[in-house]
Amino acid sequence: MSRTTSPEQIVSRFLQALANKDYDTINALLAADLRYTNVSLPTIVGGQRVATLFERLLSRGGGFDVQIHSIAANGDTVMTERTDVIKVGPLHIGFWVCGTFQVQN
């Protein structure tokens, strides 16, 4: 990772890629040894597996949007406070999220 691109910028880029259904960018930003943990759901291991999951969810008529309220980094750890919106047809469900990302290389 170049220092001209901050960890916060990379996390923002990833979240925007989800909103834009930009599967190439999503896949490029996820590490092979990624551990994706969503509270109360099983942890998924592997960037390709997570990218495939997002692609399946978003390509079946679903959608995603994000509004970042706060973003902060401590070294390579980035914390976001945001509202995520899951879209299924005409139904849009927004919920508050506080999540951390590890940005390396």
Phi and psi restraints in degrees (range 20) as a CNS / XPLOR table:
assign (resid 1 and name C) (resid 2 and name N)
       (resid 2 and name CA) (resid 2 and name C) 1.0 -77.3 20.0 2
assign (resid 2 and name N) (resid 2 and name CA)
       (resid 2 and name C) (resid 3 and name N) 1.0 143.6 20.0 2
assign (resid 2 and name C) (resid 3 and name N)
       (resid 3 and name CA) (resid 3 and name C) 1.0 -72.2 20.0 2
assign (resid 3 and name N) (resid 3 and name CA)
       (resid 3 and name C) (resid 4 and name N) 1.0 -9.3 20.0 2
assign (resid 3 and name C) (resid 4 and name N)
       (resid 4 and name CA) (resid 4 and name C) 1.0 -76.6 20.0 2
assign (resid 4 and name N) (resid 4 and name CA)
       (resid 4 and name C) (resid 5 and name N) 1.0 -14.0 20.0 2
assign (resid 4 and name C) (resid 5 and name N)
       (resid 5 and name CA) (resid 5 and name C) 1.0 -116.1 20.0 2
assign (resid 5 and name N) (resid 5 and name CA)
       (resid 5 and name C) (resid 6 and name N) 1.0 111.9 20.0 2
assign (resid 5 and name C) (resid 6 and name N)
       (resid 6 and name CA) (resid 6 and name C) 1.0 -78.4 20.0 2
assign (resid 6 and name N) (resid 6 and name CA)
       (resid 6 and name C) (resid 7 and name N) 1.0 159.2 20.0 2
assign (resid 6 and name C) (resid 7 and name N)
       (resid 7 and name CA) (resid 7 and name C) 1.0 -55.5 20.0 2
assign (resid 7 and name N) (resid 7 and name CA)
       (resid 7 and name C) (resid 8 and name N) 1.0 -38.0 20.0 2
assign (resid 7 and name C) (resid 8 and name N)
       (resid 8 and name CA) (resid 8 and name C) 1.0 -62.3 20.0 2
assign (resid 8 and name N) (resid 8 and name CA)
       (resid 8 and name C) (resid 9 and name N) 1.0 -40.4 20.0 2
assign (resid 8 and name C) (resid 9 and name N)
       (resid 9 and name CA) (resid 9 and name C) 1.0 -65.4 20.0 2
assign (resid 9 and name N) (resid 9 and name CA)
       (resid 9 and name C) (resid 10 and name N) 1.0 -37.6 20.0 2
assign (resid 9 and name C) (resid 10 and name N)
       (resid 10 and name CA) (resid 10 and name C) 1.0 -66.7 20.0 2
assign (resid 10 and name N) (resid 10 and name CA)
       (resid 10 and name C) (resid 11 and name N) 1.0 -43.3 20.0 2
assign (resid 10 and name C) (resid 11 and name N)
       (resid 11 and name CA) (resid 11 and name C) 1.0 -63.3 20.0 2
assign (resid 11 and name N) (resid 11 and name CA)
       (resid 11 and name C) (resid 12 and name N) 1.0 -44.1 20.0 2
assign (resid 11 and name C) (resid 12 and name N)
       (resid 12 and name CA) (resid 12 and name C) 1.0 -60.2 20.0 2
assign (resid 12 and name N) (resid 12 and name CA)
       (resid 12 and name C) (resid 13 and name N) 1.0 -41.8 20.0 2
assign (resid 12 and name C) (resid 13 and name N)
       (resid 13 and name CA) (resid 13 and name C) 1.0 -61.9 20.0 2
assign (resid 13 and name N) (resid 13 and name CA)
       (resid 13 and name C) (resid 14 and name N) 1.0 -41.9 20.0 2
assign (resid 13 and name C) (resid 14 and name N)
       (resid 14 and name CA) (resid 14 and name C) 1.0 -62.4 20.0 2
assign (resid 14 and name N) (resid 14 and name CA)
       (resid 14 and name C) (resid 15 and name N) 1.0 -47.8 20.0 2
assign (resid 14 and name C) (resid 15 and name N)
       (resid 15 and name CA) (resid 15 and name C) 1.0 -63.9 20.0 2
assign (resid 15 and name N) (resid 15 and name CA)
       (resid 15 and name C) (resid 16 and name N) 1.0 -38.2 20.0 2
assign (resid 15 and name C) (resid 16 and name N)
       (resid 16 and name CA) (resid 16 and name C) 1.0 -68.0 20.0 2
assign (resid 16 and name N) (resid 16 and name CA)
       (resid 16 and name C) (resid 17 and name N) 1.0 -35.5 20.0 2
assign (resid 16 and name C) (resid 17 and name N)
       (resid 17 and name CA) (resid 17 and name C) 1.0 -61.6 20.0 2
assign (resid 17 and name N) (resid 17 and name CA)
       (resid 17 and name C) (resid 18 and name N) 1.0 -39.4 20.0 2
assign (resid 17 and name C) (resid 18 and name N)
       (resid 18 and name CA) (resid 18 and name C) 1.0 -60.9 20.0 2
assign (resid 18 and name N) (resid 18 and name CA)
       (resid 18 and name C) (resid 19 and name N) 1.0 -46.8 20.0 2
assign (resid 18 and name C) (resid 19 and name N)
       (resid 19 and name CA) (resid 19 and name C) 1.0 -63.0 20.0 2
assign (resid 19 and name N) (resid 19 and name CA)
       (resid 19 and name C) (resid 20 and name N) 1.0 -33.5 20.0 2
assign (resid 19 and name C) (resid 20 and name N)
       (resid 20 and name CA) (resid 20 and name C) 1.0 -91.4 20.0 2
assign (resid 20 and name N) (resid 20 and name CA)
       (resid 20 and name C) (resid 21 and name N) 1.0 0.9 20.0 2
assign (resid 20 and name C) (resid 21 and name N)
       (resid 21 and name CA) (resid 21 and name C) 1.0 54.8 20.0 2
assign (resid 21 and name N) (resid 21 and name CA)
       (resid 21 and name C) (resid 22 and name N) 1.0 40.6 20.0 2
assign (resid 21 and name C) (resid 22 and name N)
       (resid 22 and name CA) (resid 22 and name C) 1.0 -90.4 20.0 2
assign (resid 22 and name N) (resid 22 and name CA)
       (resid 22 and name C) (resid 23 and name N) 1.0 82.0 20.0 2
assign (resid 22 and name C) (resid 23 and name N)
       (resid 23 and name CA) (resid 23 and name C) 1.0 -64.4 20.0 2
assign (resid 23 and name N) (resid 23 and name CA)
       (resid 23 and name C) (resid 24 and name N) 1.0 -32.0 20.0 2
assign (resid 23 and name C) (resid 24 and name N)
       (resid 24 and name CA) (resid 24 and name C) 1.0 -63.8 20.0 2
assign (resid 24 and name N) (resid 24 and name CA)
       (resid 24 and name C) (resid 25 and name N) 1.0 -44.4 20.0 2
assign (resid 24 and name C) (resid 25 and name N)
       (resid 25 and name CA) (resid 25 and name C) 1.0 -68.2 20.0 2
assign (resid 25 and name N) (resid 25 and name CA)
       (resid 25 and name C) (resid 26 and name N) 1.0 -43.0 20.0 2
assign (resid 25 and name C) (resid 26 and name N)
       (resid 26 and name CA) (resid 26 and name C) 1.0 -55.2 20.0 2
assign (resid 26 and name N) (resid 26 and name CA)
       (resid 26 and name C) (resid 27 and name N) 1.0 -51.1 20.0 2
assign (resid 26 and name C) (resid 27 and name N)
       (resid 27 and name CA) (resid 27 and name C) 1.0 -62.1 20.0 2
assign (resid 27 and name N) (resid 27 and name CA)
       (resid 27 and name C) (resid 28 and name N) 1.0 -40.7 20.0 2
assign (resid 27 and name C) (resid 28 and name N)
       (resid 28 and name CA) (resid 28 and name C) 1.0 -67.1 20.0 2
assign (resid 28 and name N) (resid 28 and name CA)
       (resid 28 and name C) (resid 29 and name N) 1.0 -28.5 20.0 2
assign (resid 28 and name C) (resid 29 and name N)
       (resid 29 and name CA) (resid 29 and name C) 1.0 -89.4 20.0 2
assign (resid 29 and name N) (resid 29 and name CA)
       (resid 29 and name C) (resid 30 and name N) 1.0 -7.9 20.0 2
assign (resid 29 and name C) (resid 30 and name N)
       (resid 30 and name CA) (resid 30 and name C) 1.0 -101.3 20.0 2
assign (resid 30 and name N) (resid 30 and name CA)
       (resid 30 and name C) (resid 31 and name N) 1.0 127.7 20.0 2
assign (resid 30 and name C) (resid 31 and name N)
       (resid 31 and name CA) (resid 31 and name C) 1.0 -75.6 20.0 2
assign (resid 31 and name N) (resid 31 and name CA)
       (resid 31 and name C) (resid 32 and name N) 1.0 152.6 20.0 2
assign (resid 31 and name C) (resid 32 and name N)
       (resid 32 and name CA) (resid 32 and name C) 1.0 -60.1 20.0 2
assign (resid 32 and name N) (resid 32 and name CA)
       (resid 32 and name C) (resid 33 and name N) 1.0 -32.2 20.0 2
assign (resid 32 and name C) (resid 33 and name N)
       (resid 33 and name CA) (resid 33 and name C) 1.0 -99.7 20.0 2
assign (resid 33 and name N) (resid 33 and name CA)
       (resid 33 and name C) (resid 34 and name N) 1.0 20.1 20.0 2
assign (resid 33 and name C) (resid 34 and name N)
       (resid 34 and name CA) (resid 34 and name C) 1.0 -56.8 20.0 2
assign (resid 34 and name N) (resid 34 and name CA)
       (resid 34 and name C) (resid 35 and name N) 1.0 142.2 20.0 2
assign (resid 34 and name C) (resid 35 and name N)
       (resid 35 and name CA) (resid 35 and name C) 1.0 -120.0 20.0 2
assign (resid 35 and name N) (resid 35 and name CA)
       (resid 35 and name C) (resid 36 and name N) 1.0 111.2 20.0 2
assign (resid 35 and name C) (resid 36 and name N)
       (resid 36 and name CA) (resid 36 and name C) 1.0 -101.4 20.0 2
assign (resid 36 and name N) (resid 36 and name CA)
       (resid 36 and name C) (resid 37 and name N) 1.0 113.1 20.0 2
assign (resid 36 and name C) (resid 37 and name N)
       (resid 37 and name CA) (resid 37 and name C) 1.0 -117.7 20.0 2
assign (resid 37 and name N) (resid 37 and name CA)
       (resid 37 and name C) (resid 38 and name N) 1.0 125.5 20.0 2
assign (resid 37 and name C) (resid 38 and name N)
       (resid 38 and name CA) (resid 38 and name C) 1.0 -119.7 20.0 2
assign (resid 38 and name N) (resid 38 and name CA)
       (resid 38 and name C) (resid 39 and name N) 1.0 124.8 20.0 2
assign (resid 38 and name C) (resid 39 and name N)
       (resid 39 and name CA) (resid 39 and name C) 1.0 -47.6 20.0 2
assign (resid 39 and name N) (resid 39 and name CA)
       (resid 39 and name C) (resid 40 and name N) 1.0 131.1 20.0 2
assign (resid 39 and name C) (resid 40 and name N)
       (resid 40 and name CA) (resid 40 and name C) 1.0 74.8 20.0 2
assign (resid 40 and name N) (resid 40 and name CA)
       (resid 40 and name C) (resid 41 and name N) 1.0 2.8 20.0 2
assign (resid 40 and name C) (resid 41 and name N)
       (resid 41 and name CA) (resid 41 and name C) 1.0 -116.0 20.0 2
assign (resid 41 and name N) (resid 41 and name CA)
       (resid 41 and name C) (resid 42 and name N) 1.0 158.6 20.0 2
assign (resid 41 and name C) (resid 42 and name N)
       (resid 42 and name CA) (resid 42 and name C) 1.0 -64.5 20.0 2
assign (resid 42 and name N) (resid 42 and name CA)
       (resid 42 and name C) (resid 43 and name N) 1.0 148.0 20.0 2
assign (resid 42 and name C) (resid 43 and name N)
       (resid 43 and name CA) (resid 43 and name C) 1.0 -73.6 20.0 2
assign (resid 43 and name N) (resid 43 and name CA)
       (resid 43 and name C) (resid 44 and name N) 1.0 135.3 20.0 2
assign (resid 43 and name C) (resid 44 and name N)
       (resid 44 and name CA) (resid 44 and name C) 1.0 -105.1 20.0 2
assign (resid 44 and name N) (resid 44 and name CA)
       (resid 44 and name C) (resid 45 and name N) 1.0 130.6 20.0 2
assign (resid 44 and name C) (resid 45 and name N)
       (resid 45 and name CA) (resid 45 and name C) 1.0 -108.8 20.0 2
assign (resid 45 and name N) (resid 45 and name CA)
       (resid 45 and name C) (resid 46 and name N) 1.0 129.0 20.0 2
assign (resid 45 and name C) (resid 46 and name N)
       (resid 46 and name CA) (resid 46 and name C) 1.0 112.0 20.0 2
assign (resid 46 and name N) (resid 46 and name CA)
       (resid 46 and name C) (resid 47 and name N) 1.0 122.1 20.0 2
assign (resid 46 and name C) (resid 47 and name N)
       (resid 47 and name CA) (resid 47 and name C) 1.0 -59.2 20.0 2
assign (resid 47 and name N) (resid 47 and name CA)
       (resid 47 and name C) (resid 48 and name N) 1.0 -40.2 20.0 2
assign (resid 47 and name C) (resid 48 and name N)
       (resid 48 and name CA) (resid 48 and name C) 1.0 -64.7 20.0 2
assign (resid 48 and name N) (resid 48 and name CA)
       (resid 48 and name C) (resid 49 and name N) 1.0 -40.3 20.0 2
assign (resid 48 and name C) (resid 49 and name N)
       (resid 49 and name CA) (resid 49 and name C) 1.0 -63.5 20.0 2
assign (resid 49 and name N) (resid 49 and name CA)
       (resid 49 and name C) (resid 50 and name N) 1.0 -42.6 20.0 2
assign (resid 49 and name C) (resid 50 and name N)
       (resid 50 and name CA) (resid 50 and name C) 1.0 -67.5 20.0 2
assign (resid 50 and name N) (resid 50 and name CA)
       (resid 50 and name C) (resid 51 and name N) 1.0 -43.3 20.0 2
assign (resid 50 and name C) (resid 51 and name N)
       (resid 51 and name CA) (resid 51 and name C) 1.0 -60.1 20.0 2
assign (resid 51 and name N) (resid 51 and name CA)
       (resid 51 and name C) (resid 52 and name N) 1.0 -42.2 20.0 2
assign (resid 51 and name C) (resid 52 and name N)
       (resid 52 and name CA) (resid 52 and name C) 1.0 -64.2 20.0 2
assign (resid 52 and name N) (resid 52 and name CA)
       (resid 52 and name C) (resid 53 and name N) 1.0 -40.6 20.0 2
assign (resid 52 and name C) (resid 53 and name N)
       (resid 53 and name CA) (resid 53 and name C) 1.0 -60.0 20.0 2
assign (resid 53 and name N) (resid 53 and name CA)
       (resid 53 and name C) (resid 54 and name N) 1.0 -49.0 20.0 2
assign (resid 53 and name C) (resid 54 and name N)
       (resid 54 and name CA) (resid 54 and name C) 1.0 -61.0 20.0 2
assign (resid 54 and name N) (resid 54 and name CA)
       (resid 54 and name C) (resid 55 and name N) 1.0 -43.2 20.0 2
assign (resid 54 and name C) (resid 55 and name N)
       (resid 55 and name CA) (resid 55 and name C) 1.0 -62.3 20.0 2
assign (resid 55 and name N) (resid 55 and name CA)
       (resid 55 and name C) (resid 56 and name N) 1.0 -43.4 20.0 2
assign (resid 55 and name C) (resid 56 and name N)
       (resid 56 and name CA) (resid 56 and name C) 1.0 -62.8 20.0 2
assign (resid 56 and name N) (resid 56 and name CA)
       (resid 56 and name C) (resid 57 and name N) 1.0 -44.9 20.0 2
assign (resid 56 and name C) (resid 57 and name N)
       (resid 57 and name CA) (resid 57 and name C) 1.0 -64.5 20.0 2
assign (resid 57 and name N) (resid 57 and name CA)
       (resid 57 and name C) (resid 58 and name N) 1.0 -42.5 20.0 2
assign (resid 57 and name C) (resid 58 and name N)
       (resid 58 and name CA) (resid 58 and name C) 1.0 -80.5 20.0 2
assign (resid 58 and name N) (resid 58 and name CA)
       (resid 58 and name C) (resid 59 and name N) 1.0 -24.8 20.0 2
assign (resid 58 and name C) (resid 59 and name N)
       (resid 59 and name CA) (resid 59 and name C) 1.0 -86.4 20.0 2
assign (resid 59 and name N) (resid 59 and name CA)
       (resid 59 and name C) (resid 60 and name N) 1.0 -8.1 20.0 2
assign (resid 59 and name C) (resid 60 and name N)
       (resid 60 and name CA) (resid 60 and name C) 1.0 -94.8 20.0 2
assign (resid 60 and name N) (resid 60 and name CA)
       (resid 60 and name C) (resid 61 and name N) 1.0 36.7 20.0 2
assign (resid 60 and name C) (resid 61 and name N)
       (resid 61 and name CA) (resid 61 and name C) 1.0 85.7 20.0 2
assign (resid 61 and name N) (resid 61 and name CA)
       (resid 61 and name C) (resid 62 and name N) 1.0 -2.0 20.0 2
assign (resid 61 and name C) (resid 62 and name N)
       (resid 62 and name CA) (resid 62 and name C) 1.0 -86.4 20.0 2
assign (resid 62 and name N) (resid 62 and name CA)
       (resid 62 and name C) (resid 63 and name N) 1.0 169.9 20.0 2
assign (resid 62 and name C) (resid 63 and name N)
       (resid 63 and name CA) (resid 63 and name C) 1.0 -151.4 20.0 2
assign (resid 63 and name N) (resid 63 and name CA)
       (resid 63 and name C) (resid 64 and name N) 1.0 171.0 20.0 2
assign (resid 63 and name C) (resid 64 and name N)
       (resid 64 and name CA) (resid 64 and name C) 1.0 -145.7 20.0 2
assign (resid 64 and name N) (resid 64 and name CA)
       (resid 64 and name C) (resid 65 and name N) 1.0 141.7 20.0 2
assign (resid 64 and name C) (resid 65 and name N)
       (resid 65 and name CA) (resid 65 and name C) 1.0 -139.3 20.0 2
assign (resid 65 and name N) (resid 65 and name CA)
       (resid 65 and name C) (resid 66 and name N) 1.0 159.0 20.0 2
assign (resid 65 and name C) (resid 66 and name N)
       (resid 66 and name CA) (resid 66 and name C) 1.0 -144.2 20.0 2
assign (resid 66 and name N) (resid 66 and name CA)
       (resid 66 and name C) (resid 67 and name N) 1.0 141.4 20.0 2
assign (resid 66 and name C) (resid 67 and name N)
       (resid 67 and name CA) (resid 67 and name C) 1.0 -125.7 20.0 2
assign (resid 67 and name N) (resid 67 and name CA)
       (resid 67 and name C) (resid 68 and name N) 1.0 112.1 20.0 2
assign (resid 67 and name C) (resid 68 and name N)
       (resid 68 and name CA) (resid 68 and name C) 1.0 -83.8 20.0 2
assign (resid 68 and name N) (resid 68 and name CA)
       (resid 68 and name C) (resid 69 and name N) 1.0 122.2 20.0 2
assign (resid 68 and name C) (resid 69 and name N)
       (resid 69 and name CA) (resid 69 and name C) 1.0 -89.9 20.0 2
assign (resid 69 and name N) (resid 69 and name CA)
       (resid 69 and name C) (resid 70 and name N) 1.0 -43.8 20.0 2
assign (resid 69 and name C) (resid 70 and name N)
       (resid 70 and name CA) (resid 70 and name C) 1.0 -145.2 20.0 2
assign (resid 70 and name N) (resid 70 and name CA)
       (resid 70 and name C) (resid 71 and name N) 1.0 145.3 20.0 2
assign (resid 70 and name C) (resid 71 and name N)
       (resid 71 and name CA) (resid 71 and name C) 1.0 -144.7 20.0 2
assign (resid 71 and name N) (resid 71 and name CA)
       (resid 71 and name C) (resid 72 and name N) 1.0 133.6 20.0 2
assign (resid 71 and name C) (resid 72 and name N)
       (resid 72 and name CA) (resid 72 and name C) 1.0 -146.2 20.0 2
assign (resid 72 and name N) (resid 72 and name CA)
       (resid 72 and name C) (resid 73 and name N) 1.0 150.8 20.0 2
assign (resid 72 and name C) (resid 73 and name N)
       (resid 73 and name CA) (resid 73 and name C) 1.0 -127.5 20.0 2
assign (resid 73 and name N) (resid 73 and name CA)
       (resid 73 and name C) (resid 74 and name N) 1.0 146.6 20.0 2
assign (resid 73 and name C) (resid 74 and name N)
       (resid 74 and name CA) (resid 74 and name C) 1.0 -128.6 20.0 2
assign (resid 74 and name N) (resid 74 and name CA)
       (resid 74 and name C) (resid 75 and name N) 1.0 96.9 20.0 2
assign (resid 74 and name C) (resid 75 and name N)
       (resid 75 and name CA) (resid 75 and name C) 1.0 66.6 20.0 2
assign (resid 75 and name N) (resid 75 and name CA)
       (resid 75 and name C) (resid 76 and name N) 1.0 -124.7 20.0 2
assign (resid 75 and name C) (resid 76 and name N)
       (resid 76 and name CA) (resid 76 and name C) 1.0 -93.1 20.0 2
assign (resid 76 and name N) (resid 76 and name CA)
       (resid 76 and name C) (resid 77 and name N) 1.0 2.6 20.0 2
assign (resid 76 and name C) (resid 77 and name N)
       (resid 77 and name CA) (resid 77 and name C) 1.0 -96.6 20.0 2
assign (resid 77 and name N) (resid 77 and name CA)
       (resid 77 and name C) (resid 78 and name N) 1.0 126.4 20.0 2
assign (resid 77 and name C) (resid 78 and name N)
       (resid 78 and name CA) (resid 78 and name C) 1.0 -118.0 20.0 2
assign (resid 78 and name N) (resid 78 and name CA)
       (resid 78 and name C) (resid 79 and name N) 1.0 131.3 20.0 2
assign (resid 78 and name C) (resid 79 and name N)
       (resid 79 and name CA) (resid 79 and name C) 1.0 -113.0 20.0 2
assign (resid 79 and name N) (resid 79 and name CA)
       (resid 79 and name C) (resid 80 and name N) 1.0 134.5 20.0 2
assign (resid 79 and name C) (resid 80 and name N)
       (resid 80 and name CA) (resid 80 and name C) 1.0 -119.7 20.0 2
assign (resid 80 and name N) (resid 80 and name CA)
       (resid 80 and name C) (resid 81 and name N) 1.0 142.3 20.0 2
assign (resid 80 and name C) (resid 81 and name N)
       (resid 81 and name CA) (resid 81 and name C) 1.0 -116.1 20.0 2
assign (resid 81 and name N) (resid 81 and name CA)
       (resid 81 and name C) (resid 82 and name N) 1.0 121.4 20.0 2
assign (resid 81 and name C) (resid 82 and name N)
       (resid 82 and name CA) (resid 82 and name C) 1.0 -154.6 20.0 2
assign (resid 82 and name N) (resid 82 and name CA)
       (resid 82 and name C) (resid 83 and name N) 1.0 168.4 20.0 2
assign (resid 82 and name C) (resid 83 and name N)
       (resid 83 and name CA) (resid 83 and name C) 1.0 -110.8 20.0 2
assign (resid 83 and name N) (resid 83 and name CA)
       (resid 83 and name C) (resid 84 and name N) 1.0 121.1 20.0 2
assign (resid 83 and name C) (resid 84 and name N)
       (resid 84 and name CA) (resid 84 and name C) 1.0 -98.3 20.0 2
assign (resid 84 and name N) (resid 84 and name CA)
       (resid 84 and name C) (resid 85 and name N) 1.0 142.0 20.0 2
assign (resid 84 and name C) (resid 85 and name N)
       (resid 85 and name CA) (resid 85 and name C) 1.0 -123.0 20.0 2
assign (resid 85 and name N) (resid 85 and name CA)
       (resid 85 and name C) (resid 86 and name N) 1.0 119.7 20.0 2
assign (resid 85 and name C) (resid 86 and name N)
       (resid 86 and name CA) (resid 86 and name C) 1.0 -97.0 20.0 2
assign (resid 86 and name N) (resid 86 and name CA)
       (resid 86 and name C) (resid 87 and name N) 1.0 130.5 20.0 2
assign (resid 86 and name C) (resid 87 and name N)
       (resid 87 and name CA) (resid 87 and name C) 1.0 -115.9 20.0 2
assign (resid 87 and name N) (resid 87 and name CA)
       (resid 87 and name C) (resid 88 and name N) 1.0 126.2 20.0 2
assign (resid 87 and name C) (resid 88 and name N)
       (resid 88 and name CA) (resid 88 and name C) 1.0 -132.0 20.0 2
assign (resid 88 and name N) (resid 88 and name CA)
       (resid 88 and name C) (resid 89 and name N) 1.0 102.7 20.0 2
assign (resid 88 and name C) (resid 89 and name N)
       (resid 89 and name CA) (resid 89 and name C) 1.0 58.1 20.0 2
assign (resid 89 and name N) (resid 89 and name CA)
       (resid 89 and name C) (resid 90 and name N) 1.0 -132.8 20.0 2
assign (resid 89 and name C) (resid 90 and name N)
       (resid 90 and name CA) (resid 90 and name C) 1.0 -79.1 20.0 2
assign (resid 90 and name N) (resid 90 and name CA)
       (resid 90 and name C) (resid 91 and name N) 1.0 -7.4 20.0 2
assign (resid 90 and name C) (resid 91 and name N)
       (resid 91 and name CA) (resid 91 and name C) 1.0 -86.5 20.0 2
assign (resid 91 and name N) (resid 91 and name CA)
       (resid 91 and name C) (resid 92 and name N) 1.0 122.9 20.0 2
assign (resid 91 and name C) (resid 92 and name N)
       (resid 92 and name CA) (resid 92 and name C) 1.0 -122.5 20.0 2
assign (resid 92 and name N) (resid 92 and name CA)
       (resid 92 and name C) (resid 93 and name N) 1.0 119.0 20.0 2
assign (resid 92 and name C) (resid 93 and name N)
       (resid 93 and name CA) (resid 93 and name C) 1.0 -115.6 20.0 2
assign (resid 93 and name N) (resid 93 and name CA)
       (resid 93 and name C) (resid 94 and name N) 1.0 117.4 20.0 2
assign (resid 93 and name C) (resid 94 and name N)
       (resid 94 and name CA) (resid 94 and name C) 1.0 -102.1 20.0 2
assign (resid 94 and name N) (resid 94 and name CA)
       (resid 94 and name C) (resid 95 and name N) 1.0 141.3 20.0 2
assign (resid 94 and name C) (resid 95 and name N)
       (resid 95 and name CA) (resid 95 and name C) 1.0 -148.1 20.0 2
assign (resid 95 and name N) (resid 95 and name CA)
       (resid 95 and name C) (resid 96 and name N) 1.0 148.5 20.0 2
assign (resid 95 and name C) (resid 96 and name N)
       (resid 96 and name CA) (resid 96 and name C) 1.0 -76.1 20.0 2
assign (resid 96 and name N) (resid 96 and name CA)
       (resid 96 and name C) (resid 97 and name N) 1.0 137.5 20.0 2
assign (resid 96 and name C) (resid 97 and name N)
       (resid 97 and name CA) (resid 97 and name C) 1.0 -133.3 20.0 2
assign (resid 97 and name N) (resid 97 and name CA)
       (resid 97 and name C) (resid 98 and name N) 1.0 138.9 20.0 2
assign (resid 97 and name C) (resid 98 and name N)
       (resid 98 and name CA) (resid 98 and name C) 1.0 -123.7 20.0 2
assign (resid 98 and name N) (resid 98 and name CA)
       (resid 98 and name C) (resid 99 and name N) 1.0 114.0 20.0 2
assign (resid 98 and name C) (resid 99 and name N)
       (resid 99 and name CA) (resid 99 and name C) 1.0 -136.4 20.0 2
assign (resid 99 and name N) (resid 99 and name CA)
       (resid 99 and name C) (resid 100 and name N) 1.0 155.8 20.0 2
assign (resid 99 and name C) (resid 100 and name N)
       (resid 100 and name CA) (resid 100 and name C) 1.0 -117.6 20.0 2
assign (resid 100 and name N) (resid 100 and name CA)
       (resid 100 and name C) (resid 101 and name N) 1.0 150.2 20.0 2
assign (resid 100 and name C) (resid 101 and name N)
       (resid 101 and name CA) (resid 101 and name C) 1.0 -131.3 20.0 2
assign (resid 101 and name N) (resid 101 and name CA)
       (resid 101 and name C) (resid 102 and name N) 1.0 142.5 20.0 2
assign (resid 101 and name C) (resid 102 and name N)
       (resid 102 and name CA) (resid 102 and name C) 1.0 -104.5 20.0 2
assign (resid 102 and name N) (resid 102 and name CA)
       (resid 102 and name C) (resid 103 and name N) 1.0 120.1 20.0 2
assign (resid 102 and name C) (resid 103 and name N)
       (resid 103 and name CA) (resid 103 and name C) 1.0 -112.2 20.0 2
assign (resid 103 and name N) (resid 103 and name CA)
       (resid 103 and name C) (resid 104 and name N) 1.0 116.2 20.0 2
assign (resid 103 and name C) (resid 104 and name N)
       (resid 104 and name CA) (resid 104 and name C) 1.0 -136.4 20.0 2
assign (resid 104 and name N) (resid 104 and name CA)
       (resid 104 and name C) (resid 105 and name N) 1.0 147.6 20.0 2
